[in-house]
C-alpha cells in the first residue's frame, strides 16, 4: 500500500501583490492608528474580574453544588468569586492560608454571593460548600499571582490593589 499525500504539508504560493509604491497609499498611515492598540491585550493576558451589577436567578444546581442553569450563570458565578477575593477588601494579604481566614470574613463573602445570586430552595448548603471551596482556590491563585507578578519581579501592587497597605506588603514579601 502506498500512502497518499493530503496536501497539508505543502506550502502554497501566494499571488504576488502590488507594493505600496505601485498603487499609492492604499490604507491608513501606520503611524496614525487608533488608541485601540494600547488597550489590546497580549496573548494570555486577561482582564480583572469585576463584581457584577444586579441579581441573577439560578435555575439548576449540579450535584457538586455548582450553578449550571441558565447556561452563562457558571461563568458569572466564578467571575463574582474572583472579584470578591480581589476587590471587596474582605481579605488581608497577610493571611497565608485559606484555613486561617476568620469565619466572619467567610460569612461576609457568602453574604455577597447570596445577595447576587438567587438560588433554588433547598440548595443553599450545597452551593455554600461549593462556593467556599471555589473561594479558597481563588484565594490561593490570588496569593500566587501576587508572588509571581510583584514579589519575584521587585514590583509593588499598590496601583492595582489599593487595599494593600505598605506595611501589609512588607509582611507579605517576607
C-alpha positions, 0 to 999 in steps of 0.5 A: 500500500502506498500512502497518499499525500493530503496536501497539508504539508505543502506550502502554497504560493501566494499571488504576488501583490502590488507594493505600496509604491505601485498603487499609492497609499492604499490604507491608513498611515501606520503611524496614525492608528487608533488608541485601540492598540494600547488597550489590546491585550497580549496573548494570555493576558486577561482582564480583572474580574469585576463584581457584577451589577444586579441579581441573577436567578439560578435555575439548576444546581449540579450535584457538586453544588455548582450553578449550571442553569441558565447556561452563562450563570457558571461563568458569572458565578466564578467571575463574582468569586474572583472579584470578591477575593480581589476587590471587596477588601474582605481579605488581608494579604497577610493571611497565608492560608485559606484555613486561617481566614476568620469565619466572619470574613467567610460569612461576609463573602457568602453574604455577597454571593447570596445577595447576587445570586438567587438560588433554588430552595433547598440548595443553599448548603450545597452551593455554600460548600461549593462556593467556599471551596471555589473561594479558597482556590481563588484565594490561593491563585490570588496569593500566587499571582501576587508572588509571581507578578510583584514579589519575584519581579521587585514590583509593588501592587499598590496601583492595582490593589489599593487595599494593600497597605505598605506595611501589609506588603512588607509582611507579605514579601517576607 
